[in-house]
Amino acid sequence: MLDISFLGTGTSQGVPIIGSDHPVCLSIDKRDKRLRVSVLIQWEDFNIVIDCGPDFRQQMLLNNIKKLDALFFTHEHADHTAGLDDIRPFYFKQGDIPIYGTKRVIKDLSKRFSYIFSNKDKYPGAPSVKINYIKPNELINLFSKKIIPINFMHNSIPVTGYRIDDFAYLTDIKTIEEKELKKLKNLDVLVISSLRVKEHPNHMNLEESISLIKKINPNKAYLTHISHLMGFHEEVSKKLPQNIFLAYDSLKIRSN
């Protein structure tokens, strides 16, 4: 059994967007207020977070997260990585924080956060990490679970999704090959990104996401990485198929 907490369900700018007068950005419905996309997965006494964007500190405080056992990265874009420095409180309590990502992603992070990754003349206040490289078709054994990397494309950018038991998390997806879809059979819960109603060159829109969900055929699916252009949470929710839901910040679900 996995407990899933949506730490953030918004796109790269979050919702509301700074300075925007769009009706969704002015909404008073808390489900229309979205931090940058991230998810917490818990089993037994373990806390696993996928992606740490610029809202990471706020998300940890809002959800009262007191320890971080592993941090997984999907890809290198800032809305998924810019909060890495805010692992410091966990580092001070726990020591080096285990991180997981492909070689390309870790290389990018080591340039942008060189003071975290460098062992030479290390600043005493900087956090440290324990690097674990993800290989496309190798299982990750972690805390009695087998984690399966799912590979897909965000236009020309490779992204890694993850399957744990019968739960899978795919964000910033635009295209996926059939061989990767085979890794997603018999899901209980699928979380997948869906940017907006109108088509987008880098992300699936609502129609594309629903079509892929129907192909994968999980028991339930939750849409995330949602922009203000998707529309109001309440109105969009009424139009979705019976087993598909719009996720929102602080939503908690369980997967078998």
Secondary structure, 3 states (H helix, E strand, C coil): CEEEEEEECECCCCECCCCCCCCCCCCCCHHHCECECEEEEEECCEEEEECCCCCHHHHHHHCCCCCCCEEECCCCCHHHHCCHHHHHHHHHHHCCEEEEECHHHHHHHHHHCHHHHCCCCCCCCCCCEEEEECCCCCCEEECCEEEEEEEEEECCEEEEEEEECCEEEECCCCECCHHHHHHHCCCCEEEEECCCCCCCCCCCCHHHHHHHHHHHCCCEEEEECECHHHCCHHHHHCCCCCCEEECCCCCEEEEC
